[in-house]
Amino acid sequence: MKGKQYAVIGLGRFGSSLASELVSLGFEVLGIDKDEESVDQMSEKLTHAVVADATDEEVVRSLGLRNFDCAIVAIGDDIQASILAAILLKELGVKMVVAKALSELHGKVLEKIGVDRVIFPERDMGVRVANQLASPNLLDYIELSHDYTIAELAVPKRLSGSTLEDLNPRARFGCSVVAINKKGGVIIAPTASDRVEERDIMVVIGTNEQVESFEHEVN
Ligand code: ADP
């Protein structure tokens, strides 16, 4: 099967990190930046890297981006350039266009012009780090929707040896432990008699409030 092809437009800190990671994951990546030095720095790491202005319609057409599976607009603080590049990519018919927004308003504009996924790296990372600092045992989480979350909670020493029946998160908080990640392997859909040990990771699903109450118990 042919590997997926990604185009990353703007090879600043965010774009170059994203592009390198996509290469490590085994994908073909074309990096585009109008700045020659940024392109030179990345040319060894990426499948292709070209100097081009992503707001120039002729140039963008000539790059054949239409055939890519996904294009990510990672242009930093030039909001006008980010919006123009995103419009051109949508017009070209790129299957999936992702764009980084600097502000809520920038994000709204990107959504209005049909960008498939708008990301707010700084805002989201700030929220994530704050949550992790507030609850050191909260290792990671995914917001399934506005109301529901899946979280990874590390088991503290205090609770080591407890069964899920002892912890009883469903009756006490309303959330469920859907997996326990142990050194020796993962228990999927654990039962009431399964035990957690210090440093095991519980994967918990529930509403934000339910998961948060269980998180307090675990911390
Ligand atoms: P970061 O915060 O991710 O480091 P930067 O603003 O430093 O973001 O980087 C954005 C990159 O986008 C820069 O390397 C810049 O040259 C590039 N860029 C800006 N405008 C365009 C454009 N019109 N076409 C291509 N690349 C662009």
Residues whose N, C-alpha, C, O or C-beta is under 5 A from the ligand:
A	BS01	ADP	G10 L11 G12 R13 F14 G15 I32 D33 K34 D35 S38 A52 D53 A54 T55 A74 I75 G76 D77 D78 A81
